[in-house]
């Protein structure tokens, strides 16, 4: 566990361990939950599909594309949930592959048309 105060900045870094330096990381989704085994019922999205959902989220410059750095302010779930668990999904792409997910940025998924 990592103990922090409310509204304190939480700094995170993800590092891709690979001998291939032509790979890059993209933070796709970070979700928080009061339950470490359930990231579907009561959740809070910090970033979803590359789209920032929390105004305190920001990324930091990294000299390496295989290193992702970001931060957000600590919070707690109401209704006596004192612990917050995080799960982040990152994409690994080839540098220069502009058709890959890493270069698409924020993708708002549109709903399907259900008409006949």
N, C-alpha and C positions, 0 to 999 in steps of 0.2 A: 504493500500500500504506500501511497504517496500522500501525505497529509498537507493540506493547504487551506488558507482562509478564503472565505467568499470574496469574489471579485479580484482575487490575486491572479496575476498572469500565469498561465500554464504554458510552458514552452516545450514543444515536441520536435523531435528530429527523427527522420527515417533514413536509413542508409542501405543501399543495395550492395550487398557483398557479391561482387562478380569480377572476374578478370577482364570481362568485356567492358571497356570504358565507353563504348558507343551506345550504351543503354541509358535511359532516363526514367525518373520516377514522376508520377503525377498523383496528387492527392485527389481521389475521386469522391469518397464519402467518409465522413466521421460522424458517428452517432453515439449518443450517450444514453444510458439506461440505469435505473436504480437496481436492476437485477442482472448479475453477471451472466445469466444463462438465457435471458430473454431480451432480445434486441428488436422486438416487434410490437409488444403490447403498449408499454409506457416508454416512449423514446423522445429524444430531443436531437434534431439534426443540427450539427454545427456547419457541415458542408454536405451537400447531396448532389450527386451527378456533376461534380465540379462547380456547383453553384453555391455560393456562400449564403448560409441561412442565419448565421449569428453575426451581429454587427461588430463583435469584439474579435472576430477571426481575422488574422492577417498572416500573410506569408512573408518570409525573409529571404533576402538574396542568398544564394548559394553559389560558390564558384564552380561547383560540380553538379551536373545534371542528375547524377545518381544519388544525390542528397536532397531531401525535402525538409525544409524548416518552416514551422508555423506556430502560432500561438492563439489562445483565446482566454477569456476570463473565466475563472472557476465559478461554479454555481451549484446549487443543490435542488433536487426535486422537492416539491412541496409534499405535504402529507407525511411528514416524519421520515423521509428517505434521506439519511445523512450521507450515504455513500453514492458515488457516481462512477459507473464503469464505462470505459470507452472501447469502441471498436472502429478501426479505420480500415478502409479498403484503398489500396494504391494500385495504380496500373504501371506496368513496366513496358516501355516502348523503345524502339530503335530510334536513335537520334536522326533527325532529318526525314523520318517517315511521316510526312504531313497528313497522311490519311489515317494515322493511328489515333487512338483515344487521347493520348497525351497532348496532342495539338488542337483538339476540338474545344477545350475549355469547358465553360458552362453549357450543359446540354439539358434543356427542359424537355422532358419526355412528354409528347402530346398524347392525349387520350384517343383511343380508337373510336372511329365512327361506328355506332351500333345500328345505324339505319339499314334497311334492306337495300 
